[in-house]
């Protein structure tokens, strides 16, 4: 069984995340959306709220599971028997960052391959950081987040 981990903070989830997951689905038998918990980061949404939103957004997506994890992502891959990590990239700087992480992960766990999908051009400017800032300032995030997430974010 080809299991992939789609890791991220998803704080909050964006339509770009959903697009990467949808496009990755045909490549794997199962995708675990892993909500990485980092105690040194100040999150906008609680882990529970992020998990609730993701469960609603991905409700009905066959072979997609939502889980939270702490610690090294490669250790979580071991725990869920994932042989792949699915990541999205929007820009050259994203590529450089993801390349470095993928190479470190490859050294720590050679049996896991990182699969990078390029974001669609119309999503390349969308990031959780920008959406968080819009939310913090009571702006309208409708164009940037999945419709099913909107009422839980307000």
C-alpha positions in Angstrom: 0.0 0.0 0.0 1.4 3.4 -1.0 0.9 5.7 2.0 1.9 9.4 1.8 2.0 12.0 4.5 0.9 15.5 3.6 2.4 17.4 6.6 1.8 21.0 7.5 0.6 23.3 10.2 -2.7 24.1 8.3 -3.0 27.2 10.4 -5.4 27.8 8.6 -5.9 25.5 5.6 -6.1 27.2 2.2 -7.5 26.3 -1.2 -3.9 25.8 -2.3 -3.6 23.0 0.3 -6.8 21.3 -0.9 -5.6 21.6 -4.5 -2.2 19.8 -3.8 -4.0 17.1 -1.9 -6.6 16.5 -4.6 -3.9 16.4 -7.3 -1.8 14.0 -5.1 -4.7 11.6 -4.4 -4.3 9.5 -7.6 -0.7 8.8 -6.8 -1.3 7.1 -3.5 -3.5 4.5 -1.9 -3.8 6.6 1.2 -2.9 10.1 2.3 -2.5 11.1 5.9 -2.9 14.9 6.4 -0.6 15.4 9.3 -1.1 18.5 11.4 2.3 19.2 12.8 2.3 20.6 16.3 5.2 22.8 17.3 5.2 24.0 20.8 7.7 26.8 20.0 5.3 28.3 17.5 2.4 30.6 18.4 -0.5 29.3 16.5 -3.5 31.3 15.4 -5.9 28.2 15.6 -5.7 25.6 18.3 -4.8 22.1 17.2 -8.3 20.9 18.0 -9.8 23.6 15.7 -7.4 22.8 12.9 -8.3 19.1 13.1 -12.0 19.9 13.2 -11.7 22.1 10.1 -9.7 19.6 8.2 -12.1 16.8 9.1 -14.9 18.9 7.7 -13.0 20.0 4.6 -11.9 16.5 3.7 -15.1 14.8 4.7 -16.0 12.3 1.9 -12.5 12.2 0.5 -11.8 8.5 0.1 -8.5 7.3 1.5 -7.7 10.6 3.4 -7.1 10.6 7.1 -6.4 13.5 9.4 -4.0 13.1 12.3 -2.0 15.4 14.6 1.6 14.7 15.5 4.5 16.2 17.4 8.2 15.8 16.9 10.1 14.9 13.7 8.1 14.4 10.6 10.2 11.3 9.6 9.3 9.7 13.0 5.6 10.3 12.2 6.2 8.7 8.8 7.5 5.6 10.6 4.5 5.5 12.9 2.0 5.6 10.0 4.1 3.5 7.6 4.3 6.3 5.1 6.9 5.8 2.3 6.2 9.2 0.8 5.8 12.8 1.8 3.7 15.1 -0.3 4.5 18.8 -0.4 3.5 21.7 -2.5 5.8 24.5 -3.8 4.8 27.9 -5.0 8.1 29.6 -5.7 11.9 29.2 -6.1 12.3 30.0 -2.4 9.8 27.3 -1.5 11.8 24.9 -3.7 15.1 25.7 -2.0 13.5 25.2 1.5 11.7 22.0 0.5 14.8 20.6 -1.2 16.9 21.1 1.9 14.2 19.5 4.2 13.8 16.6 1.7 17.5 16.0 1.7 17.8 16.0 5.5 14.8 13.7 5.7 16.3 11.4 3.1 19.5 11.1 5.2 17.4 10.4 8.4 15.0 8.0 6.7 16.1 6.9 3.2 13.0 4.8 2.6 10.8 7.9 2.4 10.6 9.9 -0.8 9.4 13.5 -1.0 7.1 14.2 -3.8 6.9 17.9 -4.7 3.9 19.3 -6.6 4.0 22.7 -8.1 1.1 24.9 -7.1 -1.2 26.1 -9.9 -0.3 29.7 -10.9 -3.5 31.1 -9.5 -2.6 29.7 -6.0 1.0 30.7 -6.0 0.4 33.8 -3.8 -1.7 32.1 -1.2 -0.1 31.1 2.0 -1.3 30.3 5.5 0.8 33.2 6.8 -1.0 35.7 4.6 -4.4 34.2 5.3 -3.7 34.4 9.1 -2.8 38.0 8.8 -6.1 38.7 6.9 -8.0 36.9 9.6 -6.2 38.7 12.5 -7.3 42.0 10.9 -10.9 40.9 10.3 -10.5 40.8 6.5 -12.4 38.6 4.1 -10.6 35.3 3.5 -13.4 33.9 1.3 -11.2 33.7 -1.9 -8.4 31.9 -0.1 -9.9 29.2 2.1 -12.2 26.2 1.3 -15.9 27.1 1.6 -16.5 24.4 4.2 -13.9 26.1 6.5 -15.3 29.6 6.3 -17.8 29.5 9.1 -15.4 27.8 11.5 -12.8 30.5 10.8 -15.2 33.4 11.6 
